[in-house]
Amino acid sequence: MTKIFAFLSVVLIFASQLLAGVETLPVRGLSIAAPSTSQLDRFVAFVENELVPRQINLLLLRVDYNFDYQSHPELKPENPLTLEQVKQLVEVARRHDIRLIPQVNLLGHQSWHSNLGPLLSVYPEFDETPHINLPPPGTYDWPNQDGLYCKSYCPLHPDLHKIVFALIDEITEAFEADAFHAGLDEVFYIGDDNCPRCAGRDKAELFAGEVQKLRDHLAKSGKELWMWGDRLLDAETTGLGMWEASDSGTHRAIDMIADDVVICDWHYERAESTPSYFALKGFSVLACPWNKPEIAEAQLAQALDFRANANPMLAQRHRGILHTYWSSAERFMDLYENPAESTDKELGPIKVLDTIFPKIEN
């Protein structure tokens, strides 16, 4: 009985230390899809009533093309978020000292399953792999016959960046943001042998070139570039494989880009020690869990340990935790509000939220 009591005491002490530590993390963030127009009011109330008490101070909103772009209206969907609606998000964030960062997936993720994204649908000449066709809707089987996951745009197309930069400028102005997240994850198609501009070029240089172009454009107006970190890790050396890291050689780009780019280091199966690698390379970094509470708790403990024990220069580079959710804002709120109607697996991201950002009642 004494041993059990001692063990429980250690667990409680550890839990209290984690809770206290979370409050000291510079960044306590949530990455989620921007709400649809029909869910906007609900999402604003959710932020105020549920996220603020958890001391979340960053919202990374995956906007992509779900905005009423005036610079390139040909890219927006039906019923996009309007500027007035975005200002509702800006207002609630400002009122509660929450940093808002919009995301538009760039370079990779220009298609999904059998659906081509707006950029390549409207501008097919930007496609890095036009010779590879997506399967017809309803016939998709993962992965498809060509092994294609998500299409990429060609980073060397001469007409590309005037469009991309216009979108970046418009969305960051709308959100009154001091940073922009460009995605840049899971880029499996780069430097294709059939591309008239990229064939034969070093893939690391191509990737670094695109990152640096985006970074330099944002820097002109004093904004940070944020990105996912997987393409900057070596799949073979780390043992992380082709999803969480790169098997195409783009990992060498880490030594070719400015170290003021902020890295969002996602790992969902283990609390990998890669945040320390990025910090040692000079980058600010956030650990990014998803749907496994035990992994998220380990990433949090790792972040707190690093900040407590590394020298001050390194310690401050680990900014904290960015919890990621990969479905709609509506689905996240449904799971949160009606857990009894969902499976344990579906509730994983909600449990992660409870684990690393527990609600603190006044």
Buried (B, 14 or more C-beta within 10 A) or exposed (E): EEEEEEEEEEEEEEEEEBBEBBEEBBBBBBBBBBBBEEBBEBBBEBBEEBBBBBBBBBBBBBBBBBBBBEBBEEBBEEEBBBEEBBEBBBEBBEEBEBBBBBBBBBBBBBBBBBEBBBBBBBBEEBBBBBEBEBBEEEEBEEEBEEEBBBBBBBBBBEEBBEBBBBBBBBBBEBBBBBBBBBBBBBBBBBBBEEBEBBEEBBBBBBBBBBBBBBBEBBBEEEBBBBBBBBBBBBBEEBEBEBBBBBBBBBBBBBEBBBBEBBBBBBBBEEBBEBBBBBBEBBBBBBBBBBBBBEBBBBBBBBBBEBBEEBEEEBEEBBBBBBBBBBEBBBBBBBBBEEBEEBEEEBBBBBBBBBBBBBEEEE
